[in-house]
Amino acid sequence: MKNLYEQMNFILSGGALRFLVEFLTPKVSAALIVTPKEADLEIVDAVGTTTKDLFLKDWASKLISVFPERAKGKKFEVNSAPIEGEWPWAVALRGKRWSFFVLLREEPDEDLLTELSPLAGLIALWQEFHYIEDTEERLSRMAYMILATKSTLASIFEPMPLEYYASFLLDVLNESLFPRSLSIYKDDGVALSLLEGEDQPPERKGIYAQTLIPPATPVVTKSDSPPYAVVLPIIEPYHLFCVTKWDKMPKDETLGFLELVGNLASRALTINKLKTESTSEKDKISYGQFTILALSEALNALKSRTSRLDLLAMAVDIFTEMAKVGDCLLVAWDKKLQGYVPLEYRKGCIKTSCDSSLLPSDRVSSKTETQVFDLSMREFSEFLNCPWQEMAAMKLVFPIWDSGCMDGFIAVSSDYSSLKNGDKLSALVIVAQFTSFALRNFA
């Protein structure tokens, strides 16, 4: 049993490739074991030959063109095909989420391909284990960030001077994400000044000098080598830039959390500025505080959902309650059916049957990720021409975006004039964003 454990541990730790090298050594004169890395092939090992480079530049497309699409019903497969160049033959060992290629100087016979199949199975076990570990790590990190969001909500809307707020925001991001460094700068229209952090302000050029900047959308400004840099613009109301640096390139969930915190911070700073600038806005601020408390409860309710459908249904409940709308419609992307389908329709807070017909469509994508659409302007129809009769009563659409792709939307019968308080509109936008963030738990 000890030997079995040690062998399995060796395989699941990457030893499957070592077995592949040991198998090939007596059977071929020379071979390169490679894996695709964007447009190149990364050399992971070699048999009977040496190489000075770690990559075969622009070779990935060459292999993709000679091998057909992998059969989806198999956990792994082994195929061979001739290619052009120094290595005239390639053997593909491919699984659902991985692929390795063995480049050869002679044509592989059937016996070699047959004997490679169990080795491909070992690689499949290793890759599946690695994928599960990575997924568990990402889910754990996401759960931690959601907990951090929960603890942040109680304080992020507290009124405080801008300098104290920048210190608070820096502490929240440092304790939630653990970047290599973090600094917050303020732009006065002429130069950047340091509010919090240790790094000196950069020159006011590039993203820092742009007129139109996506609000609270993280922008990767250095991705070629560490330290990687991500800028979070918090444009309203003070024109702030939160600059984070990382030893490893941040994952999508990290960028999503940055965007969520940036939106919350922007809303909070706007509220606090209004509160200090004019006492005549007291009633509006009080209403905004009520909205914030409702938002806090709403986000707590969303994070406790245990399934995708349950999460989406809760989002509709929140929209119906917060917006006080007469009609509310939820439409979601169905991956299996490849189209958009209505899932929930509320009329006067009561769940009602609706037209649930499928709208065949490619998944809508947008670089700008507009957070709310005014249907009177017909701008949403440029993305999706909805056929459902319930849409006739709708005035606004709140898309649920995921990395530029629309997972669905919530349409309400209230227009901008009905949602007079900007905090309420912003709260609904945040609920849609948080719904998108939480949906990744059920991807």
C-alpha positions as CSV (number, residue, x, y, z in Angstrom):
1,M,0.0,0.0,0.0
2,K,2.9,2.3,0.8
3,N,4.3,1.8,-2.7
4,L,0.9,2.3,-4.3
5,Y,0.4,5.6,-2.4
6,E,3.9,6.8,-3.4
7,Q,3.2,6.0,-7.0
8,M,-0.1,7.8,-7.0
9,N,1.4,10.8,-5.3
10,F,4.2,10.8,-7.8
11,I,1.7,10.7,-10.7
12,L,-0.6,13.3,-9.3
13,S,2.4,15.6,-8.7
14,G,3.4,15.6,-12.3
15,G,5.3,12.3,-12.5
16,A,3.0,11.2,-15.3
17,L,5.3,13.2,-17.7
18,R,8.3,11.5,-16.2
19,F,6.7,8.1,-17.1
20,L,6.1,9.4,-20.6
21,V,9.8,10.3,-21.0
22,E,11.0,6.9,-19.6
23,F,8.6,5.1,-22.0
24,L,9.8,7.1,-25.1
25,T,13.5,6.9,-24.4
26,P,14.2,3.3,-25.7
27,K,11.5,3.5,-28.4
28,V,12.3,6.7,-30.4
29,S,15.5,8.3,-31.6
30,A,14.5,11.8,-30.6
31,A,11.4,13.5,-29.3
32,L,10.1,16.8,-27.9
33,I,7.2,16.9,-25.4
34,V,5.4,20.2,-25.8
35,T,2.2,22.0,-24.7
36,P,0.5,25.0,-26.3
37,K,1.2,28.4,-24.6
38,E,-0.8,31.0,-26.5
39,A,0.7,31.1,-30.0
40,D,3.8,29.1,-29.1
41,L,4.6,25.6,-27.9
42,E,6.3,25.3,-24.5
43,I,9.0,22.6,-24.4
44,V,8.4,20.6,-21.2
45,D,10.9,17.8,-21.8
46,A,13.1,16.1,-24.5
47,V,14.3,12.7,-25.4
48,G,17.5,12.1,-27.3
49,T,18.0,15.7,-28.2
50,T,18.8,19.1,-26.6
51,T,17.3,22.5,-27.2
52,K,18.5,26.0,-26.3
53,D,15.0,27.5,-26.3
54,L,12.1,27.0,-24.0
55,F,9.5,27.6,-26.7
56,L,8.8,26.8,-30.3
57,K,7.7,30.2,-31.6
58,D,4.4,30.3,-33.5
59,W,4.0,26.5,-33.7
60,A,0.7,26.2,-31.9
61,S,-1.4,27.0,-35.0
62,K,0.6,24.5,-37.0
63,L,-0.5,21.7,-34.7
64,I,-4.1,22.9,-34.4
65,S,-4.5,22.9,-38.2
66,V,-3.5,19.2,-38.6
67,F,-5.4,17.7,-35.7
68,P,-9.2,17.6,-35.8
69,E,-11.3,18.8,-32.9
70,R,-11.1,16.5,-30.0
71,A,-14.0,14.0,-29.5
72,K,-16.1,15.4,-26.6
73,G,-17.3,12.0,-25.3
74,K,-13.8,10.8,-24.4
75,K,-11.8,11.6,-21.3
76,F,-8.6,11.5,-23.4
77,E,-7.4,10.4,-26.8
78,V,-4.2,9.7,-28.7
79,N,-3.8,10.7,-32.4
80,S,-0.9,11.2,-34.8
81,A,-0.4,13.4,-37.9
82,P,2.3,14.5,-40.2
83,I,3.5,18.2,-39.9
84,E,6.0,20.3,-41.7
85,G,9.4,21.3,-40.4
86,E,12.2,19.9,-38.4
87,W,9.8,17.5,-36.6
88,P,7.8,15.9,-39.4
89,W,5.5,13.9,-37.1
90,A,3.4,14.8,-34.0
91,V,1.4,12.6,-31.6
92,A,-1.4,14.4,-29.7
93,L,-2.3,13.4,-26.2
94,R,-5.4,15.4,-25.4
95,G,-8.1,15.7,-22.7
96,K,-11.0,17.9,-21.9
97,R,-8.9,20.8,-20.6
98,W,-5.3,19.9,-21.5
99,S,-3.2,18.8,-24.4
100,F,0.4,17.6,-24.8
101,F,2.2,16.8,-28.1
102,V,5.1,14.5,-28.8
103,L,7.1,15.7,-31.8
104,L,9.0,13.0,-33.6
105,R,11.4,12.6,-36.5
106,E,10.0,9.3,-37.7
107,E,6.4,8.1,-38.3
108,P,5.0,6.4,-35.1
109,D,3.7,2.9,-35.7
110,E,0.3,1.6,-34.3
111,D,2.0,-0.3,-31.5
112,L,3.6,2.9,-30.2
113,L,0.2,4.8,-30.3
114,T,-1.5,1.9,-28.5
115,E,1.1,1.8,-25.8
116,L,0.8,5.6,-25.4
117,S,-2.9,5.3,-24.5
118,P,-2.4,4.3,-20.8
119,L,0.2,7.0,-20.4
120,A,-2.3,9.5,-21.7
121,G,-4.7,8.1,-19.1
122,L,-2.1,8.8,-16.3
123,I,-1.7,12.4,-17.6
124,A,-5.5,12.7,-17.6
125,L,-5.6,11.7,-13.9
126,W,-2.9,14.2,-13.1
127,Q,-4.5,17.1,-15.0
128,E,-8.0,16.3,-13.5
129,F,-6.5,16.3,-10.0
130,H,-4.6,19.6,-10.8
131,Y,-7.9,21.1,-12.1
132,I,-9.8,20.1,-9.0
133,E,-7.1,21.6,-6.8
134,D,-7.1,24.8,-8.7
135,T,-10.9,25.0,-8.7
136,E,-11.0,24.4,-4.9
137,E,-8.4,27.1,-4.4
138,R,-10.4,29.6,-6.5
139,L,-13.6,28.8,-4.7
140,S,-11.9,29.1,-1.4
141,R,-10.5,32.5,-2.5
142,M,-13.9,33.6,-3.8
143,A,-15.6,32.6,-0.5
144,Y,-13.0,34.6,1.4
145,M,-13.6,37.6,-0.8
146,I,-17.3,37.4,-0.3
147,L,-16.8,37.2,3.5
148,A,-14.5,40.2,3.2
149,T,-17.3,42.1,1.2
150,K,-19.7,41.3,4.0
151,S,-17.5,42.7,6.7
152,T,-16.7,45.7,4.5
153,L,-20.3,46.7,3.9
154,A,-20.7,47.8,7.6
155,S,-18.0,50.4,7.3
156,I,-17.5,51.3,3.7
157,F,-20.4,53.8,3.7
158,E,-19.4,55.5,7.0
159,P,-18.8,59.2,6.5
160,M,-15.1,60.1,6.9
161,P,-12.6,62.5,5.4
162,L,-11.1,61.4,2.1
163,E,-7.7,60.7,3.5
164,Y,-9.2,58.4,6.2
165,Y,-11.3,56.8,3.6
166,A,-8.3,56.1,1.3
167,S,-6.5,54.5,4.3
168,F,-9.6,52.3,5.0
169,L,-9.9,51.3,1.4
170,L,-6.2,50.4,1.3
171,D,-6.6,48.2,4.4
172,V,-9.7,46.4,2.9
173,L,-7.9,45.5,-0.3
174,N,-4.6,44.5,1.4
175,E,-6.4,42.2,3.8
176,S,-8.7,40.7,1.2
177,L,-6.4,40.3,-1.8
178,F,-2.8,40.4,-0.5
179,P,-1.2,42.3,-3.5
180,R,2.6,42.9,-3.5
181,S,1.9,46.6,-3.1
182,L,-1.0,49.0,-3.2
183,S,-1.1,52.8,-3.5
184,I,-4.0,55.3,-3.9
185,Y,-3.5,58.5,-5.9
186,K,-5.7,61.6,-6.4
187,D,-5.8,63.4,-9.7
188,D,-6.3,67.2,-9.5
189,G,-6.3,67.6,-13.3
190,V,-2.6,68.6,-13.4
191,A,-0.7,65.9,-11.5
192,L,-1.2,62.9,-9.3
193,S,-0.7,63.1,-5.5
194,L,-0.3,60.2,-3.1
195,L,-3.1,59.6,-0.7
196,E,-2.1,56.2,0.8
197,G,0.7,53.7,0.1
198,E,4.4,53.8,-0.4
199,D,5.0,54.1,-4.2
200,Q,5.6,57.6,-5.7
201,P,2.9,59.0,-8.0
202,P,3.4,58.1,-11.7
203,E,3.4,60.7,-14.4
204,R,-0.1,61.9,-15.5
205,K,-0.2,60.2,-18.8
206,G,-1.7,57.1,-20.4
207,I,-4.8,55.9,-18.4
208,Y,-4.2,58.6,-15.8
209,A,-4.8,61.3,-18.4
210,Q,-7.6,59.8,-20.4
211,T,-10.8,61.8,-20.6
212,L,-13.1,58.8,-20.8
213,I,-12.2,56.1,-18.3
214,P,-14.5,53.1,-17.5
215,P,-15.6,53.7,-13.9
216,A,-14.4,51.1,-11.3
217,T,-13.2,48.8,-14.1
218,P,-9.8,47.3,-13.4
219,V,-7.3,47.9,-16.2
220,V,-4.2,45.7,-16.5
221,T,-1.3,48.1,-17.3
222,K,1.6,45.6,-17.1
223,S,1.2,42.0,-18.0
224,D,4.4,40.9,-19.6
225,S,6.4,40.2,-16.4
226,P,6.2,40.6,-12.6
227,P,5.4,42.8,-10.9
228,Y,2.1,42.8,-12.8
229,A,0.2,46.1,-12.4
230,V,-3.6,46.7,-12.3
231,V,-5.2,50.1,-12.0
232,L,-8.6,50.6,-10.5
233,P,-10.1,54.0,-11.4
234,I,-12.6,55.4,-8.9
235,I,-13.6,58.4,-11.0
236,E,-16.6,59.6,-9.1
237,P,-16.5,62.0,-7.3
238,Y,-12.8,62.6,-6.6
239,H,-10.9,61.1,-9.6
240,L,-8.9,58.5,-7.6
241,F,-6.6,55.7,-8.9
242,C,-5.9,52.6,-6.9
243,V,-2.7,51.0,-8.3
244,T,-2.0,47.4,-7.3
245,K,1.1,45.3,-8.1
246,W,1.3,41.5,-8.1
247,D,3.9,38.8,-8.1
248,K,1.4,36.6,-10.1
249,M,-1.2,37.8,-12.6
250,P,-4.5,38.3,-10.8
251,K,-7.3,35.8,-11.6
252,D,-10.7,36.9,-13.0
253,E,-12.3,36.6,-9.6
254,T,-9.7,39.0,-8.2
255,L,-10.4,41.5,-10.9
256,G,-14.2,41.0,-10.3
257,F,-13.8,41.7,-6.6
258,L,-11.7,44.9,-7.4
259,E,-14.5,46.1,-9.6
260,L,-17.2,45.4,-6.9
261,V,-15.2,47.2,-4.2
262,G,-14.5,50.1,-6.7
263,N,-18.2,50.5,-7.4
264,L,-19.1,50.4,-3.7
265,A,-16.3,52.9,-2.9
266,S,-17.5,55.2,-5.7
267,R,-21.1,55.1,-4.4
268,A,-20.0,55.6,-0.8
269,L,-17.7,58.6,-1.7
270,T,-20.4,60.2,-3.7
271,I,-22.9,59.8,-0.9
272,N,-20.5,61.2,1.7
273,K,-19.6,64.2,-0.5
274,L,-23.2,65.1,-1.0
275,K,-23.8,64.8,2.8
276,T,-21.0,67.2,3.6
277,E,-21.7,69.7,0.8
278,S,-25.3,70.5,1.5
279,T,-27.5,70.1,4.5
280,S,-30.5,70.4,2.2
281,E,-29.7,66.9,1.0
282,K,-30.3,65.3,4.4
283,D,-33.5,63.6,3.4
284,K,-31.9,62.2,0.3
285,I,-29.0,61.0,2.2
286,S,-31.2,59.3,4.9
287,Y,-33.1,57.6,2.1
288,G,-29.7,56.6,0.6
289,Q,-28.7,55.1,4.0
290,F,-31.9,53.1,4.0
291,T,-31.0,51.9,0.5
292,I,-27.5,51.0,1.7
293,L,-28.9,48.9,4.6
294,A,-31.3,47.2,2.2
295,L,-28.3,46.6,-0.2
296,S,-26.3,45.0,2.7
297,E,-29.2,42.7,3.5
298,A,-29.7,41.9,-0.2
299,L,-26.1,41.0,-0.7
300,N,-26.1,38.8,2.4
301,A,-29.2,37.0,1.1
302,L,-27.5,36.5,-2.3
303,K,-24.3,35.0,-0.9
304,S,-26.3,32.4,1.0
305,R,-27.9,30.9,-2.1
306,T,-27.0,27.3,-2.9
307,S,-27.9,27.0,-6.6
308,R,-27.9,29.0,-9.7
309,L,-31.7,29.1,-10.1
310,D,-32.1,30.0,-6.4
311,L,-29.6,32.8,-6.7
312,L,-31.3,34.3,-9.8
313,A,-34.8,34.0,-8.2
314,M,-33.4,35.9,-5.1
315,A,-32.0,38.6,-7.4
316,V,-35.5,39.1,-8.9
317,D,-37.0,39.3,-5.3
318,I,-34.5,42.0,-4.4
319,F,-35.2,44.0,-7.6
320,T,-39.0,43.8,-7.1
321,E,-38.7,44.9,-3.4
322,M,-36.0,47.6,-3.9
323,A,-37.4,49.2,-7.1
324,K,-41.1,48.9,-6.0
325,V,-41.9,47.9,-9.6
326,G,-45.1,46.7,-11.1
327,D,-43.4,44.3,-13.5
328,C,-40.1,42.5,-13.3
329,L,-38.7,39.9,-15.8
330,L,-35.6,37.7,-15.5
331,V,-34.0,36.3,-18.6
332,A,-30.9,34.0,-18.4
333,W,-28.5,32.4,-20.9
334,D,-29.1,28.7,-21.3
335,K,-25.7,27.0,-22.3
336,K,-27.3,23.8,-23.3
337,L,-30.0,25.3,-25.5
338,Q,-27.7,28.0,-26.8
339,G,-30.1,30.9,-26.3
340,Y,-31.8,33.2,-23.8
341,V,-34.9,32.0,-21.9
342,P,-37.2,33.9,-19.5
343,L,-37.0,32.2,-16.0
344,E,-39.1,34.5,-13.7
345,Y,-41.8,37.0,-14.2
346,R,-43.2,39.1,-11.3
347,K,-46.3,41.2,-11.6
348,G,-47.1,43.2,-8.5
349,C,-44.6,41.2,-6.4
350,I,-46.5,38.0,-7.4
351,K,-44.8,35.3,-9.5
352,T,-46.8,34.9,-12.7
353,S,-46.5,32.6,-15.7
354,C,-44.9,34.1,-18.8
355,D,-43.7,33.3,-22.3
356,S,-40.8,31.0,-21.7
357,S,-39.9,30.4,-25.3
358,L,-36.2,30.2,-26.3
359,L,-34.5,33.1,-28.1
360,P,-31.7,31.3,-30.1
361,S,-28.7,33.6,-30.0
362,D,-25.0,33.8,-29.6
363,R,-24.1,34.9,-26.1
364,V,-24.2,38.7,-26.1
365,S,-20.8,40.3,-25.5
366,S,-19.7,43.9,-25.0
367,K,-16.4,45.6,-24.1
368,T,-18.1,48.5,-22.3
369,E,-20.5,46.4,-20.1
370,T,-23.2,49.0,-19.9
371,Q,-24.8,48.6,-16.4
372,V,-28.3,49.8,-17.2
373,F,-30.2,50.3,-20.5
374,D,-33.1,52.7,-21.1
375,L,-35.4,50.8,-23.4
376,S,-37.0,54.1,-24.6
377,M,-33.7,54.8,-26.3
378,R,-33.8,51.4,-28.1
379,E,-30.1,50.9,-27.3
380,F,-30.6,47.4,-25.8
381,S,-32.2,46.1,-29.0
382,E,-28.8,46.6,-30.7
383,F,-27.6,43.7,-28.4
384,L,-30.7,41.5,-28.2
385,N,-34.0,41.9,-30.0
386,C,-36.3,40.4,-27.4
387,P,-39.5,38.7,-28.7
388,W,-41.3,38.2,-25.3
389,Q,-44.6,40.1,-24.9
390,E,-43.7,40.9,-21.2
391,M,-40.9,43.2,-22.5
392,A,-43.6,45.7,-23.7
393,A,-44.1,46.9,-20.2
394,M,-40.4,47.2,-19.3
395,K,-38.5,50.5,-19.1
396,L,-35.0,49.6,-17.9
397,V,-32.7,46.6,-18.3
398,F,-30.0,45.6,-15.9
399,P,-27.6,43.2,-17.6
400,I,-25.7,40.5,-15.7
401,W,-22.2,40.7,-17.2
402,D,-19.4,38.1,-16.8
403,S,-16.1,39.2,-18.3
404,G,-17.8,41.0,-21.2
405,C,-20.4,38.3,-21.8
406,M,-24.1,38.7,-20.8
407,D,-25.3,35.8,-18.6
408,G,-28.8,37.3,-18.6
409,F,-30.7,40.4,-17.5
410,I,-33.4,41.8,-15.2
411,A,-35.9,44.1,-16.8
412,V,-38.2,46.4,-14.7
413,S,-41.2,48.5,-15.5
414,S,-39.9,51.6,-13.7
415,D,-38.0,54.3,-15.7
416,Y,-35.3,56.7,-14.5
417,S,-37.9,59.2,-13.3
418,S,-39.5,56.6,-11.1
419,L,-36.2,55.8,-9.5
420,K,-35.6,59.4,-8.5
421,N,-33.0,58.5,-5.9
422,G,-29.6,57.8,-7.6
423,D,-28.6,55.5,-4.7
424,K,-31.5,53.2,-5.4
425,L,-30.5,52.9,-9.1
426,S,-26.9,52.4,-8.1
427,A,-27.9,49.7,-5.6
428,L,-29.7,47.8,-8.3
429,V,-26.7,48.0,-10.5
430,I,-24.5,46.7,-7.6
431,V,-27.0,43.8,-7.0
432,A,-26.7,42.9,-10.7
433,Q,-22.9,43.0,-10.5
434,F,-22.9,41.0,-7.2
435,T,-25.2,38.4,-8.8
436,S,-22.7,38.0,-11.7
437,F,-19.9,37.7,-9.1
438,A,-21.8,35.0,-7.1
439,L,-22.9,33.1,-10.2
440,R,-19.3,32.1,-10.7
441,N,-19.7,29.7,-7.7
442,F,-22.0,27.6,-9.9
443,A,-20.1,27.8,-13.2
